[in-house]
Amino acid sequence: MSVPLHQILALVGRLDDAPGEDTPRERFRRFLRENVQTVGVARDYLEECLRESGEQYSRALQDLANRLGHFLGFEVTFGRYQGTQGAIGFDGLWSSPRNFHIVVEVKTTEVYPIKAATLVNYIDELISEKRIPNWEHALGLYVIGRPQEGIYGFGERTPGRKHIKPGDWICFYATGKGVIAHARVSSLPEKMRHPKIRHPDKYNWIVQVRDAHLYLDRPVVIDAALRSQLEAFEGRDPNTSSWAWFVQATRRISRHDYYKLTCQEL
């Protein structure tokens, strides 16, 4: 039975670019070479990286992606975790026995734009250093852990933010219209300044979402009839005009209410 990745990372220590033969980085990469011998084991560790969040898992994902290069028959040169002046910033360099080279960039998600120019520059620099003979023997490859997922941003004081976890379902209310969308949360909230979020400094806690459904043309109106069916309104008058408390902030609701608000069957 393989050891869970979080235990391995706790044992090796914080992954960084510190030089040396017995650094956390080298201990982790040595573990991968000696213990990750099948695609199945690599897949399990990769999936754990994608379920969790944080720098440690992002860097482990980079090394695991490079481990896949070994399975494909390449000699792999691991890159740096973080770019620095005077060093080529590729995440991995895979070299085949026939002198063909793949320059790899690893991204957990598509949070930040994928720029082909980044890989082009890396390959040009490697050609200049004669580590790659020419462009006919080179290819750039982006490896994306969670492609094409949606995102949603929360504020620092959003109620319930700390309780949000992968697998939760979330629905979205538009003022004056009703519930217009729902989706499934696929990551823990992560603090970052996302370029696609309006007011990114204000809404700087990001979750990934998937299985999103949008129905702007047929919103679920939260009228008195619907309110009378919701468990959240038990003991309250559904006909009152004072029900803004229900939609003014992020609120945990029952499974029953979620399905009512998104017109799904239990």
C-alpha positions in Angstrom: 0.0 0.0 0.0 1.4 3.4 -1.0 1.9 6.1 1.6 -0.5 9.0 1.2 1.2 12.0 -0.4 0.4 14.4 2.6 2.5 12.1 4.8 5.4 12.0 2.3 5.4 15.8 2.1 5.3 16.1 5.9 8.3 13.9 6.1 10.5 15.5 3.4 9.7 19.1 4.5 8.9 22.2 2.6 9.7 22.0 -1.1 11.9 24.8 -2.3 14.8 25.5 -4.6 17.5 25.3 -1.9 20.6 23.5 -3.3 22.0 20.3 -1.9 21.7 16.6 -2.0 19.7 16.2 1.1 17.2 19.0 0.7 13.4 18.5 0.9 13.3 18.8 -2.9 15.9 16.2 -3.5 14.4 13.8 -0.9 11.0 14.1 -2.6 12.4 13.5 -6.1 14.4 10.6 -4.8 11.2 9.1 -3.3 9.5 9.5 -6.7 12.3 7.7 -8.5 12.4 4.8 -6.0 8.8 4.3 -5.2 6.6 5.7 -7.9 7.1 2.9 -10.4 3.7 2.6 -12.0 1.2 5.0 -13.7 -1.4 4.0 -11.2 0.6 5.1 -8.2 1.5 8.4 -10.0 -2.2 8.9 -10.8 -3.2 8.5 -7.1 -0.6 11.1 -6.0 -1.6 13.5 -8.8 -5.2 13.3 -7.8 -4.3 14.1 -4.2 -2.4 17.2 -5.4 -5.5 18.3 -7.3 -7.8 17.8 -4.4 -5.7 19.9 -2.1 -4.4 23.5 -2.4 -1.3 25.4 -1.5 2.3 25.8 -2.6 3.4 22.4 -1.3 0.9 20.5 -3.5 1.5 22.7 -6.6 5.3 21.9 -6.4 4.6 18.2 -5.8 2.4 18.3 -8.9 5.3 19.7 -10.9 7.6 16.9 -9.9 5.0 14.2 -10.4 4.3 15.5 -13.9 8.0 15.2 -14.6 7.9 11.6 -13.2 5.5 10.8 -16.0 8.2 11.8 -18.5 10.3 8.8 -17.2 7.4 6.4 -17.9 7.4 7.7 -21.5 11.1 6.9 -22.0 12.6 10.4 -21.6 15.5 11.4 -19.5 14.1 14.1 -17.3 15.7 17.2 -15.9 13.7 18.7 -13.1 13.2 22.5 -13.3 13.0 25.1 -10.5 9.8 25.7 -8.6 10.3 29.4 -8.8 12.0 31.5 -11.4 15.1 33.5 -10.6 17.3 35.8 -12.5 20.1 34.1 -14.5 18.3 30.7 -14.7 16.0 29.3 -17.3 12.6 28.9 -15.6 11.3 25.7 -17.2 9.5 23.2 -15.0 10.9 20.2 -16.8 13.1 19.3 -19.7 12.5 15.8 -21.2 15.1 14.5 -23.6 14.7 11.4 -25.8 17.4 8.9 -26.8 17.1 10.4 -30.4 17.9 13.9 -29.2 14.4 15.3 -29.2 13.5 17.6 -26.4 10.2 18.6 -24.7 10.2 21.7 -22.5 7.4 21.4 -19.9 5.4 23.9 -18.0 3.0 22.5 -15.3 0.0 24.4 -14.0 -2.5 23.3 -11.4 -5.3 25.2 -13.1 -5.9 27.8 -15.8 -6.3 30.5 -13.2 -3.6 32.6 -15.0 -3.4 32.9 -18.8 -1.4 30.3 -20.6 1.3 32.1 -22.6 2.9 30.2 -25.4 5.6 32.9 -25.5 6.9 31.7 -22.2 7.8 28.3 -23.6 9.1 29.8 -26.8 11.5 31.9 -24.7 12.6 28.9 -22.7 13.4 26.9 -25.8 15.3 29.8 -27.4 17.4 30.1 -24.3 18.1 26.4 -24.2 19.1 26.4 -27.8 21.4 29.4 -27.1 23.0 27.3 -24.3 23.3 24.3 -26.7 21.2 22.1 -24.5 18.8 21.7 -27.4 20.3 21.6 -30.9 17.5 23.6 -32.8 13.8 24.1 -33.1 13.4 21.0 -35.2 14.3 19.0 -32.2 12.1 20.8 -29.7 8.5 21.0 -28.5 6.8 23.0 -25.8 4.2 21.3 -23.6 1.8 22.7 -21.1 0.5 20.3 -18.5 -2.8 21.5 -16.9 -4.1 19.7 -13.8 -7.6 21.0 -13.7 -8.4 22.4 -17.2 -11.5 24.6 -18.0 -12.9 24.8 -14.5 -14.9 27.8 -13.4 -14.1 30.0 -10.5 -16.0 31.9 -7.8 -14.6 34.6 -5.5 -15.5 35.3 -1.9 -14.6 38.1 0.4 -12.5 37.9 3.5 -15.5 38.1 5.7 -17.9 35.9 3.7 -20.0 33.9 6.2 -19.2 30.2 6.0 -16.1 30.5 3.8 -14.0 28.4 6.0 -16.5 25.5 5.8 -16.6 25.3 2.0 -15.0 22.1 0.7 -14.8 20.1 -2.5 -18.0 18.2 -3.3 -20.3 21.0 -1.9 -23.0 22.4 -4.2 -23.5 26.1 -4.6 -26.3 28.1 -6.2 -26.3 31.7 -7.3 -29.0 34.4 -6.7 -29.3 37.5 -8.9 -31.1 40.5 -7.2 -34.6 41.0 -8.7 -34.4 37.8 -10.8 -33.9 34.7 -8.7 -31.6 31.7 -8.7 -29.8 31.7 -12.0 -27.1 29.1 -11.8 -25.7 26.2 -9.7 -22.3 24.4 -9.7 -20.2 22.0 -7.7 -17.2 23.1 -5.6 -14.0 21.3 -6.6 -11.4 22.9 -4.5 -10.8 24.4 -1.0 -10.9 28.2 -0.9 -7.4 29.6 -1.8 -6.3 33.2 -1.2 -5.1 34.8 -4.4 -5.6 37.8 -6.6 -7.4 36.3 -9.6 -7.2 38.4 -12.9 -10.6 37.3 -14.0 -12.4 38.4 -10.9 -13.9 41.9 -10.8 -12.5 43.7 -7.7 -9.8 41.0 -7.1 -8.5 42.7 -4.0 -12.0 42.6 -2.4 -12.9 39.0 -3.5 -9.6 37.3 -3.0 -10.7 33.9 -1.8 -11.1 31.6 -4.9 -12.8 28.3 -5.3 -12.8 26.2 -8.4 -16.2 25.0 -9.5 -17.4 22.4 -12.1 -20.6 20.9 -13.4 -21.9 24.5 -13.8 -25.4 25.1 -15.1 -26.6 28.6 -16.1 -30.3 29.5 -16.7 -30.5 33.3 -17.0 -33.5 33.0 -19.3 -35.5 30.9 -16.7 -34.5 31.9 -13.2 -36.0 30.3 -10.2 -38.0 33.1 -8.6 -38.1 33.0 -4.8 -41.7 34.0 -4.4 -44.0 33.4 -1.5 -45.1 30.1 -2.9 -41.5 28.8 -3.1 -40.6 30.3 0.3 -43.4 28.3 1.9 -41.8 25.1 0.7 -38.3 25.9 2.1 -37.0 24.5 5.4 -35.1 27.7 6.0 -38.5 29.5 6.4 -40.0 27.1 8.9 -41.6 29.2 11.6 -41.5 32.3 9.5 -44.2 34.0 7.4 -43.4 33.3 3.8 -45.7 36.1 2.7 -43.7 38.8 4.5 -41.8 41.3 2.4 -38.8 41.1 4.8 -37.0 38.0 3.5 -33.8 39.7 2.2 -31.8 38.0 5.0 -32.0 34.8 3.0 -30.1 36.1 0.0 -27.9 38.9 1.2 -24.9 36.7 2.1 -23.6 33.3 1.6 -25.8 30.9 3.6 -25.7 27.2 4.3 -29.0 25.6 3.3 -30.4 22.1 3.5 -30.2 19.6 0.7 -34.0 19.8 0.4 -33.9 23.6 -0.1 -31.0 23.4 -2.5 -32.9 21.1 -4.8 -36.0 23.3 -4.5 -34.0 26.4 -5.4 -32.4 24.7 -8.5 -35.5 22.9 -9.6 -33.9 19.5 -9.3 -35.4 16.3 -8.0 -34.2 14.8 -4.7 
